[in-house]
Amino acid sequence: MQKTKSCIVVGALVLISLVCYELSYRVPGAQAIPAFARKYDFACNVCHVPSFPKLNDFGNLFRDHGYQLGTEQELPTWEGLTKGYWPVSFRTTVGYQLQNKDGLRNATPGGDVTTTTTGSFGFTGLDVLSFGILQRDITFGLVFTPGLASASFNTGASNPPSDLEQAFIKLDNLQRFIGLGDNNYLMNFQVGKYPLDLPFSEKRNPTLNTNFLAYHYTAGVPSIGGGLAGLTNPNNFALGSTHPGAELAGIAPTAFTNGYFRYSLNALSNSDINKSATGGGRAMQFYGHATQSFDGYGIVSGQRIGVYGMAGEAPTAASAAGVTSGAGEGNQSFSRVGADASLTAGGQVNVFGTWMVAKDDRKLFATAAAQEARWNGGFVEADYNPVQLPKWLFIYRYDWITNTQQPDAALVVGNFDNLQGHTAAIRYNFHVSQRTDVALHLEWNHLTAKQTGTSGGDQVQDTTLVGFDFAF
């Protein structure tokens, strides 16, 4: 704990000194993942709030319209777009991360509950990103994450595999392709592997080392390792991950609200669920999200409300031929349903959050006392970009998971693996341009998992990161 305090104090002193500098000499900021900034010669804050990668209202509309402004100069065939332009960006974070886990037990039988501490200089990994247009109203996206054994500040997997995290093509303004009109983005079709249109995307959130719990929770599986054993749950589907599928989506201005109506309807393969045991399934599942905003898009200006839902199936057995890719059988159902909202004030404050109820079918749990797993969860986050400090972003988020029915009545009762998370972060964007971006990032997360310790008590995990988040 003393090391954690020291790490926070050092980071705080650095940030305080930067605040003093910023107040004495302020320079207008421009932040972004730079590929589009280079292409359009834009200041990056045209599309981003003062801390990439979170998009502002204009940036969200730019994305919804297929990364297009509608000009001839943006097309890949435009003669002025020289061969020197390469629509690729790189992003990583380097720095120091410290993590404490409390509620573990010594290896000696009957040993006392103890704490483990890990700390290392390092980096989070690497994203290689490429987004853009192939031709008018034909959009593509690629994100490659190479397997780097020393990533995650040496606290993650020892050799994470390389992955093409995103690979999609999208036909925007679909009406034009089928002869039903033009310049209307009410129908857009996307296919490939892509992130779902969630209430608030982890891919666009400025926090770096803490996931949204509601997007990744697995019933019956303790969220902090090294504690009391739980169940085996073959349903490892995570809303926050990218998934293979096809999407019909659209956006339309609504005059009566001075905002926008948006929808996203997805048919997803379950070939990426329980792959290690079954090879993944071959069933279809469905996800949808709809929002309505008022007096703006609802991120920098205006307010927004929405609803979303997921009806899925997880394979529980390999095919008769064994573990064959995409041939898993014994699908059992699960669902996720929720509501979301985003509120803004003065162009400086964005408060947003979601509440979700979830359940996994009892047949997913191979125990004598198996029952349907039920829980609810969500988060509330506040992002503050004060007008007096335009390069700064202050963030706080509260996450929670509350189990209302455990998957095995005989395993445990009460609050087993109920979760509470607190995340606080400060970002200072001290170097910004149309080509490169660098932000100093200080983030602290406190996670409590109820009754998951080997002793039956709570487990607590504290993670502190001080580093530089940069893109070029």
N, C-alpha and C positions, 0 to 999 in steps of 0.2 A: 504493500500500500504506500510505503514511503517513496518507492521509486515512481509510482503513478503520480503522487503529488508533485515530486520534483519535475517530472516530465511536463505536467500541466503548468507549473509555475514558470518554467523556462519558456514554454510556448506563449504563455500569457504576457511575459515581459517583452518578447519579440513583437507581439501584436500591439501592445500598448505603445511601444516606440514607433511603430508604423502609423498608428492613429495620430500621434503627435505630428509626424511628418506630413501625413495627409491633410491635417487641418492647416498646416502652415503653407503647403504647396499642393494645390489640387489640380489634377489634370483630367479632363474628360475621359471616361473609360470606353472601351470597345472590346467585348469579350465574345469568343465563339470557338467552335471547332472550325479550323480555318479554310477548309476546302471551298465552301461557298463564298466566303469572304474574298478569297483570291479570285474566284471566277467573276464575281459581280463588282469587285473593288468597293465593297461595302465596309463601313464600320461594323464590327461584329455585334455591337449592341442594337443594330437594326432588328436582329432576330432573337437575341438572347437577353435575359435579365443580367444584371451585373455579376454573373458567375456562371460560366458555361458548366454543364450542358443544358441547363433549364431554359426553355423557350419562353419568350414573352408572347403577347397576343398576336403580333404580326408574324412571329416565327411559327406559331402553331398554324396559322392560316396558310403560310407558305408551304409547310409540310402537308397540310390537308389538300392543297391544290397540286400536289405532286412535285414539290420543289421547283415551281415555275412562277415567273412573273408575267409571262405572256409576250415577251419581246423576241424578235428575230435574233438578237445578239446572244441570247442564252442557248440557242440550239447548237448541238455538236457539229453541225454542218456550216456554221457561220465562219466565213473566211477570216474574220478578225480574231477568232479563238485559236491562237497559234498552237503548234504541236508542243510547245513548252508547258502548256497547262496539263496538269495531271490531277484528276479529281480524287485524290487519296489523302487521308490524314492519319496521323499516329497520335496515340494518347497513352500516357502512363502516369504513375505517381511514385515519387521516390521520397524516402524520409526514414523516420524511426517509429516503430510501433511497439507498444508494451501491452501485455495482456495478463491479467490475474484471474484465476479460477479458484473459488472457495467452495467448500462443501464436498471435497474429495476425501478419501480415506487412505491412510498409509497402507503400503503393501503388506506390512506385518499384520497377521490376524488380530482383530480387536484393536488395531491402532487408532490413534486419535484422528479426528477430522482435520484436514490440513489444506494448505493453499499451494497451488503451483503458479509460477511466474515465468513467462517467456518474454523476451525482448530482443529486437534485432533491427539493425539498419537493413534496408532493402527496398523492394518495389512491389507494387500490387499485381503486376502483369502487364500485358500490352494488348491494346486494341488497334487493329488496322482497319480503317473505315473508308468506305467509298459509297457515296450516294449521288444520284443525279438523274438526268434524263437521257434516254437513247434517241428519242425523237419527240416531237410535240405530243404530250399526253401519254408517253410511255416512260415510266419511272423504274429505276432499279436501286437495289441496296445490297451491299456486301459488308459483313463484319467478320474478320478473321482474328481469332485469339490463339496465337501459337502456344504450344505446350512448353512451359519454362519451369524447370525443376526448382529453381530457387525463388520463385515468385511468392506472393502473399507474406512477405517478411518472414519466410521460413516457418510460418505457423499453419499453413494450409497443406494441401496434398504435396507429397514429395515429388511426384512427377505427373502433374495434370496433363491430360491429353490435349493435343491441338484440336481446334473445332472451328468450323465455319458457322459461327453463331447466328448469323443472318445471311440469307440469300433469297431474294424475292424479285419479282417483276410485277409491275402494277400498270393497269390500263386506266388512266384517269379520264374523267369526262366521257364515260362509256357511251353516253347517248350519241356522241359524234361517230363512234365506230359502228354503231348499228343504225345510223341514219335517222335519229329521233331528235336532233337538235344540236346545239353547240353552246360552249361557254356556260355550262351548267355542271357543277360537281356534285350533283345529288346521287350519282351512281358511279362508283369506282371499284374495279375488281383487282384483287391482289392474290397471288399464289406463290408458294414457296415456304420458307422458314422465316418467321418474323415475330416480333413482340406483339402481344395482344393489346388492343386498345383498352387499357386498364384505366380506372379512375385517375390514377397518378402514376406515371411510369418511373420505375427504378432507374431505367436507362437515362432519364432526363433529370434525376434528382441530384442536387449538389453533394449530398452525403456520399462517402466513399466506402466505408468499411462496415456498414450496418444495413442489412436487408429489412424490408418491410415484413414483419412477422406474419401478417395475415396472408401474404402472397406465397409463403413457403412452408407453412406449418404442416406437419405430418402427424396425424392422430396416433397416439400410443407409442411414439418413438421420442425419447427424451431429447430435448433441444440442445442441452449441454452434455457433451460426452463425459465418460468416466464416472458415471453415477449409477443409480439403480437401473437394472435392465428393464426394458419395456417389451413391447410386442414387435413382431415383424409385420409391417404393413406394406403390401405390394403396391399401394397407390402412392407413388412418389411424384405425382403431377404437381407442378408449381405454377400458379398464375403468373408469377414474375419472370419465368423463363421464356425463351423463344420456342415456338412450336411449329411443326409442319402443318400446313392447312391452306384454305382458300377463304378470302374475305370479300364480302360486298359491303361497301361503306359509302357514306355520303355526308355532305354538309350543305346547308342552305340558310341564307339570312332570313330572319323572321322579323318583319316590320313591326309587329305589335309588341315585341319585347326589345327591339333595337339590339338583338343578339343573334345567336345562331343555334339551329337544331342540327345535331350530329347523331349518326348511328353507325354501328359496326356489327355485322352478322357474320359468324365464322363457322365453317365446318372443318374440324380438326381431326387428323389421324391420331390414334392412340399408340402409334408405333414407337414413341419415345417414352412410354411408361413401363416400368419394371423390366427394362431391357436385359439386365444381368441375369435374371432368373428365367425369363420367358422369351427373350428376343424382341419384346414389344408386341403390341397387338395389331389387329387389322380392322378394328371396329371404328365407326365414325362417332364423333362427339361434337357438341355445339356450345358456342359462347356468343353472347350478345351484350352490347352496351349502348345506351342512348342517353344523350344529355341535351339540356336546354339552357342557354345562357341569356343574361339580361344586361343591357347597356354595356356590351363588350363581349370579349371572349371568356373572361372570368379568371385570368391569371394576373394581369396588370391592372385591367379595368373591368368593372362589372362583376356579376355574380353568376354562379352556375350550379345546377343540380343535375343528378343523373341516377340511373338504375342499371344494374348489370346482373348477369346470371350465367352459370355454367352447368351443363348436364353432361357428365362424362362416364366412361367405363375404364376400369383398370384390369388388364389380363392377370390371371392368378396362376396359370399353368402353361408349361411349354407344350408344343404340339407333339403328336405321337412320334414324330421323327426326331425329337429333341429340341434343344434351344436353337431355333432357326430365326433369323432376322425377320420381323414382321409377321410371325406366325403364332403368336401367343394366343391362348384360349382361356376359357373360363372367365369371361368378362363379368365384373361386378360393378354396380353403379355407385356414383358419388355426385354430389351437387354443391354448388356455391352460389349464393344469392346475396346481393347487397345494394346499398345506396351510397351516393357520394355527394359532396358539396364543396364549392370553392368560393371564398369570399375575399374581396379586396378592399383596400382603403387607401385613398390618396396616392395611388401608384407606388406606395412604399411597403405595404403590408399585404401578404397573401396568406390566408389561413385556409387550409384544405384538409379533408379527411374522408374516411370511409368507414362504414360498419357493415360487416358481413356475417351471415349465418351459414354454417356448413354441416354436411353429414357424409359419412362413409357407411356403405352397407355392411351389415354384420358378417356377411359371407366373405368379406375381405380378411377377416381375422380368424385364423385356424385354431381356435381354442374352444374348450367345452362350454365355457361361460361367455362366449362371444355375444355382443349386442351391438346395435347400431351406434356408431360414434357420432356425437353431436358437440359442436362448439360454436362460439362466436368470437369475432375478433375485429381488429381495425387499427386505425391510427389517426392522430390529429397532428398536423405540422404547421408551424408558423415560420414564414420567411420574412425577414425585415431588411430592407435596403434603404437606409435613411438618406434623405436628399442631401444632408450635410456631408455625408461620406459616400459618394456615389460608387466607389470601388469596393465597398464592403458589403458582405451579406452575412446576416446573423440568423442561425437556424436552431429551432428546437422541435423535437418530435417525441410524442408519447405513443408507444405501441402496446397492444395487449392481446392476449388469447385467454378465453375463459371456457373451460370444458364443462358442458352441462350434462353429458353422459359419457362415461369412459367406455372404450371398446371392449373391455373385458371386466365383467362385474367381480370376478374373483381375483384379479390382479391387484387392484388398488381402488380406493374410494377417495372422495374428497377432492383436493385441489391438485392432484398429480399433473405435473407439467403445465399448470397455468403459468402464463408468462406475462411479465411486465418489463418494458424496455424504455429507457430514457436516453435520448441522443441529443447532444448539443454540439454545434459546429460554428466556426467562424472562418470565413474565406476573405482574403485580401488579394485582389487582382492587380498586382503591381506592374506587370508587363503585358500590354495588350497591343495588337496590331492586326492588319489584314492577313498576316502570315503566321504569326505565332502568338500563343497565349500562355502565361504562367500565373498560377495562383498559389499563394501560401495558404495551407489548409491545416486547421487544428480541429480535431474531432474527438469526442469522448462519448462512450456508450456504456450504460449500466444495464445489465440483463439479469433478471431474477427468474429462476425456474422452480416452482413450488414442488416440494416433496420428491425430488428426483435424485437427491444425494444418496450415496450408499447407506448412510445411516438413517435414511428416511427423512432427513431434513431438506432445507432449501439449498440450491446451488446458485452461486452468484458469479457473474463474469463481468469484469471491467476491461475495456479496451480503449487505449489512447493512441492516437495517431497525430504526428506532427510531420508534415511533408510538403512537397511541391507537386502540384498537379499541373501538368503541362501538355500542350497539344501543338502540332505543327503540320 
